[in-house]
Amino acid sequence: MTSQFEYNTISNAEDEKRLGKILQQCFNSPPDESIQTYFQRIGRENFRSIHDSNQMIGGLAIIPQGQWFGGKCIPMGGIAAVGIAPEYRGSGAALELMRQTIRELYRRGIPLSTLYAATQRLYRQAGYEQGGSLCSWEMPTQSIMMRDRTLPMQAVNLDHHQLHNLYQQQAKLTNGYLQRHQVIWQEIVESSTYAYLIGEDQPEGYLMFKQQKVKDSDCIVVRDLVLLTPGAVRRFWTFIGDHRSQIEKVRWKHSLNVFFTLMLPEQTAKIVDLGRWMVRIVDVIAALKNRGYPQELVTELHLEVRDSLIVENNDKFTLKVAQGRGEITRGGRGELKLNVSGLSPLYTGLFTPQQLQLVGHLEATETALLSATQIFAGSSPWMSDFF
């Protein structure tokens, strides 16, 4: 069936201005130059629009990034600023916009797409499902009680280029972390006031933060944090605790399980906000091939994937894992059956195969469940970035 909508790139200043006005209304943004700056940073070539009868009625941004899973970085299209003019909502334009975007990503050889959803229902219709978490934590500085100043704290300029290599080391170890686009780095830098390297000759981490009032309390808000050694963790907590005479609380973003609070004497850290980002497996073969896997594991998994949008994904596949790598071929016994949306939380490791089976996202034999559990084992996926 031919769609009534037309999917286009943003090719000129007039298109950019029209889409900018739609997005400003959708996201309740003030009518200033901020949307123009946003277009400049992401790049006009990365915006798409949807038209009805030659009238632009909405659009979105595709932020070219990467995402780390199993120690490997997979190309990913981050979807942002999805907006439809209010008079066209309910027309099916948003779903068609997402479907066309996914088809484009497939043609371009981009295996994954990730986004933060204002409403899950729309994106689930396009094959997305929950993939990982972003949590905001808070704790009183008085409760930290860490006194280890072995490593120096070196104040540095707010320049992400000198921090990039440290960030990459942590990203490789963290399922869900981004290979950040420039626009995300810029937002972190601009929303920070202070930056410190932890360590001197060979830094072991870094900290970027601002100080502000949060619910009438003076607070350190951590904007970016990399901790690569036990010494860096201790120095971070000591540094934050040393603010206790003036700063009441510290806030930071992390996973549901913050490992570095294990060094603290009491459980005073609390989750103040929890959200989940969504993932779409755009290209099943490329996504499974490029992901990393447990190094010592040798096994295989027979999948059957159902995907009504990308017909090339609608097939049986055999995934063979050895030496931390995956080899995937078409065919096999189809012992683990699931929709492409159900593949997302399995692929990222957000939920176990048994949990996904309990909520009806997959059907599998006991052998396939065991293999899938071993293949996708790892730390719970999360990221500290919102886009």
Beta strands, then each sheet from edge to edge (+ up, - down):
strand 1: 5-9
strand 2: 47-52
strand 3: 55-69
strand 4: 72-84
strand 5: 112-115
strand 6: 129-140
strand 7: 153-155
strand 8: 178-179
strand 9: 194-198
strand 10: 205-214
strand 11: 217-227
strand 12: 249-254
strand 13: 270-281
strand 14: 299-306
strand 15: 315-322
strand 16: 325-330
strand 17: 336-339
strand 18: 362-364
sheet 1: 1+ 2- 3+ 4- 5- 13+ 6- 12+ 11+ 10- 9+ 7-
sheet 2: 1+ 2- 3+ 8-
sheet 3: 16+ 15- 14+ 17+ 18-
end
